[in-house]
Each structure stands twice: as structure tokens, then as C-alpha cells.
């Protein structure tokens, strides 16, 4: 089974066992995280419903990507600026792609399960309904 997940403003097609490098995510090496922003899921050539699908991944390492050199120059003005940047990234190993574990049903409220009161008690508990307001009779034209 595969899934397309969105993290760090980019989209990745992942399957169980894949290794990917994404924008920095919080966590230490060895921790397991879940990528819940699943855009598409499928099995083979079949596309499935992506609702409720989560991707669990293990953090391999926190690292820096390759250096990018930023060089600015304006010719004939003696203007040169050289700068470098290394983006922080997280290396992930995809552990599983599958359906989210179903949550346990919440216990029902006791009030709904309580036996109904007798007629006199029910009338006392129920709020009294107001009668609709009467409209004034139209005035006769003089």
C-alpha cells in the first residue's frame, strides 16, 4: 500500500520501508511519529479513500542538507556577496501505511439511560411553553 503525504510544504509518495528526507520535524532519533496529512492512498493501481489513513514513521536522524551557495554580483559596481545555507532536515523511515486505529466508543450518558418520570414529575421538569402572541386587530381607515 502507498500514500501521498504532505509535510513541510512538499508532497511525498511513500510506502512501508521507504526512507525519505523531509523538512525538520521535532523529535529525537528513534522516536516514532505519525504523518496524518494524507492526500491520497492506494494499493497497486487502485486508489482508495484517504480518510482515516495514517502513515507512521521512525526518525532515523536530524541532519543538514547539502550547502547551497548564494552569490550576488552587479557588474561594473564592485559589488560581490557570497553566502551559504544548509537547510535542517529530518531523515525518516516509513514503518507502516494503513488505516487509523478505531477509537473506543464513548460511554453513554446516564441521563439518557435513566427511566422516564411519571406524568406529574415530567410536567414539573419540562419547561412551560408560551402561547403564541396575539396580533392586534388592524385599525379601520377613517
C-alpha angles and dihedrals in degrees: 000000000000135000138192110226132186120219132150092008093299134096126230132190106220139177132180111292097022122133119215137174113223137172112288115293124188116257143078129264111282096028121124119228134181125230103208100172096092114168100180138006132190148157117225107317093340122100116215135192110283095204111113094010115130131183118216118203137178121226109238098181147331108239146152123254125230119300117265115207117216111198122179124188136169110196120233092012100082089240118145128153125178121192135165133205134192114193119220112240141175123224112219134191112204108230102180142354114202152102120317116255109261114250120238114259113259114248113258119251118261093229091065091050095047116108116256117262124241120268097267094048093045091053091051093049097044115083114248114252118231120234114244114267115259117237120234116249114256115258118249116248112248 
